[in-house]
């Protein structure tokens, strides 16, 4: 779950302050990249993830843990069309 609050409420597990898609958010949930993608409804099959400027290998989504202050971007590469002259 992402929210814009800055700290956990009483009785809640502590979360992480992140920047996701350019927005500062407070994320409470499992700290792996796959869980963040799932919580946002992003497609694990099609999304690429860049953390602090480094693009992750999709196979590492479940192993890479987010840290306080990370900047996360979801990237989608699209192709198609043709050029005719």
N, C-alpha and C positions, 0 to 999 in steps of 0.2 A: 504494500500500500504506500502511495506517495501522498504527502501532504505538505503544506507550506509552513507548518508550525516548526519551531526550532528545538523543541525538547519533548521527551516522552512525558505523558501524563502519569499521575500516581498509579502504580500497579502495572504499567505497560513496560515491556522490554525496551531497553534503549535502542535507538536507531542510529542512522548515519545522515549527516548533512552532505548532500551531493548536489552537483549541477547536472541536470538531465535535460538534454536538448536545449541548453542555454538558460534553463530556469533553475533557480535554487529551490531544492526540495528537501524534505525530511523523509527518509525511507525507513520503514520498519518492516522487516521481513528477513528471510534468509539472505546472507550477504553475498551469495554467488551470483554471477552475471545471468545465468539461466533463470533464476527466480525473479530477478528484476525484469527481464524480458517478459516472462509470464505474467507478472503483476500488471504490466502495461498493455497486455494484449498484443504484443509484438510477435511476429512470426520467427521462431527459432530457425526455421528452414531457410528463410529469405533475408533476415536481418544480419547485417554485419555490425559489429560493435567496436567503437573506438573509445578507449579509456586514456585520458590524459595524453591524447595525441597518438597513441599506439593502437593499431588495428589488431584485434584478437583473432586467433584461429577459432572457428566455430566449434571444433572438438574440445576447446578449453573452457567453454561457457560454464560448465558445472564445476570446474576446478579453480577458476580465478575468482578471488574474493574481493569485493569492493572495500575500499577504505575511506575513512572520514575525509571529506573534501575532494573526492574524485570527480572528474568531469567526464560524463558519459554521453556518447552520441550514438544513435541508431542510424545506420546507413543502409540505403537500398540502392543497388546498382541495377540500372535498367538498360536494356538494349532493344533493338528493333528498328524497323523502318529501313528504308534504303534511299540511296541517292541515285538519281538518274539525270543524265545530262543530255 
